[in-house]
Amino acid sequence: MKILVTGSTGQLGQEVVRVLAADGKNVTGVSSRDLDFCHPERVKEWVSRFKADWVVNCAAYTHVDMAEQEPDKAFLINHAATVALAEGVKSYAGQLLQISTDFIFDGKQSHPYSEGDVPAPLNVYGESKLAGEQAVSGLLPEATVLRTAWVYGEHGNNFVKTMLKFASERNEIQVIDDQLGSPTWTWDIAEAICSLINTNTTGIYNFTNEGVASWYDLASEVITVARQLGYQVKTSHVRPIPACDYKTLASRPAYSVLSKCKIRDVLNYNIPHWRTSLREMLTQLRKTR
Ligand SMILES: NC(=O)c1ccc[n+]([C@@H]2O[C@H](COP(=O)([O-])OP(=O)(O)OC[C@H]3O[C@@H](n4cnc5c(N)ncnc54)[C@H](OP(=O)(O)O)[C@@H]3O)[C@@H](O)[C@H]2O)c1
C-alpha cells in the first residue's frame, strides 16, 4: 500500500512515517521543502500525480499564538492547501486522513467532547483547522478525520520537552492548572492512524491518551518521572497558576477532553493512559541523551 505523509518533519509526521513503515507500508514523507502548502495549486497537481492509496495530512500551520497576527497564512496552509490536497486525492479516488484538533471547541463543556458536538473555536488557529476539516469532509465524504489534543513526542518542540529543559535550568516552574485535557503521545496517535488505515475506517474520530490532566499535572509528572529516570533535574517546586496569570495572544479552551467512545470500538487494543505513555516516551528519549 502506497502512503503519502505530509508534514513528515513535524513531531507527529515523523512518528507516523516510522510506524507505517514498520507496518510494511510503502511510505513517502514530504515537508514544506518538497511540497509547500503556501502554493495550494501545486499541492493539488503534485498529489494527483503521486496517486497514493492513502494521504495522511500531518502538515499544518501550528503556531497558535502567531496565527492571531498572520491569519491569512494560517488559513492558506490549514484551509486553502487542505482543500487543494483533498481535490488532488479526489481526482484519482484516493483516501485522505486529515489530522484535526481539540482547539475547534471552545472548552465551555464540562464533559468530554464527542465527534458530533458543535465546534466553536476560540482562536484563529482553531478556526483555520475547523475550516480545513469541514472542507475535507465536504469534498470527500469518505475521508477520515482524526482529532487529537495536547500532543508531545520525541521529535520537535512540545510542552513535555520544554518542561524537561526548564527542569534542568530552574529551581521553580510555574504552570497553568485551570486548563484540562489529555496529554497524548505521538507514537500512540501513529498507532491509531495505522489501525484506521488497516481497517479502512472513514468518518470523524477523536483520539487521545486515556485520562485527564491539567498542564500543572503534566509538568509535575514530567519532573517526577524525569528524576526517576536519571535526567538532570534542578526543579524543587512546580507552582500552579491560573491561566489568567499567563497571558497569550490566542485564547485557549479551559476544557479540551475528547470522548474516545467511538474510536474504542474500532481499535482492537486498550488506549494507554497518559501517565503510562509519558513514562514510555521519557524512557525512550533518555536512551538518546
Ligand atoms: N501539537 C499539538 O499539541 C496538536 C494538538 C492537536 C492537533 N494537532 C495537529 O496535529 C498535526 C501535526 O501537528 P504537529 O504537532 O506534528 O506539528 P509540527 O511539529 O509543528 O509540524 C508541522 C508540520 O507541518 C509542516 N508544514 C508547516 N508549514 C508548511 C507548509 N507551508 N507546507 C508544507 N508543510 C508545512 C512542517 O514542515 P516543515 O518542517 O517543512 O516546516 C511540519 O512537518 C497538525 O494537524 C496539528 O494541527 C497538534
The ligand as a Gaussian input file, in Angstrom:
#p B3LYP/6-31G(d) Opt

LIG

0 1
 N        0.821000      19.924000      18.701000
 C       -0.355000      19.730000      19.261000
 O       -0.493000      19.813000      20.508000
 C       -1.544000      19.348000      18.425000
 C       -2.773000      19.160000      19.071000
 C       -3.881000      18.784000      18.303000
 C       -3.743000      18.603000      16.938000
 N       -2.542000      18.821000      16.343000
 C       -2.468000      18.640000      14.890000
 O       -1.561000      17.575000      14.635000
 C       -0.954000      17.777000      13.350000
 C        0.543000      17.657000      13.481000
 O        0.995000      18.666000      14.369000
 P        2.484000      18.665000      14.950000
 O        2.384000      18.945000      16.398000
 O        3.227000      17.475000      14.474000
 O        3.048000      19.974000      14.228000
 P        4.543000      20.419000      13.944000
 O        5.520000      19.633000      14.749000
 O        4.543000      21.907000      14.065000
 O        4.761000      20.024000      12.413000
 C        4.088000      20.709000      11.394000
 C        4.438000      20.086000      10.077000
 O        3.736000      20.842000       9.080000
 C        4.664000      21.187000       8.076000
 N        4.363000      22.477000       7.460000
 C        4.301000      23.693000       8.049000
 N        4.119000      24.653000       7.111000
 C        4.082000      24.006000       5.921000
 C        3.943000      24.434000       4.581000
 N        3.845000      25.739000       4.255000
 N        3.947000      23.495000       3.606000
 C        4.076000      22.183000       3.898000
 N        4.232000      21.708000       5.142000
 C        4.246000      22.621000       6.147000
 C        6.014000      21.277000       8.757000
 O        7.013000      21.110000       7.753000
 P        8.389000      21.968000       7.788000
 O        9.258000      21.306000       8.801000
 O        8.915000      21.796000       6.414000
 O        8.001000      23.366000       8.126000
 C        5.934000      20.126000       9.745000
 O        6.335000      18.931000       9.128000
 C       -1.455000      19.128000      12.854000
 O       -2.565000      18.925000      12.022000
 C       -1.922000      19.823000      14.127000
 O       -2.919000      20.774000      13.846000
 C       -1.434000      19.174000      17.050000

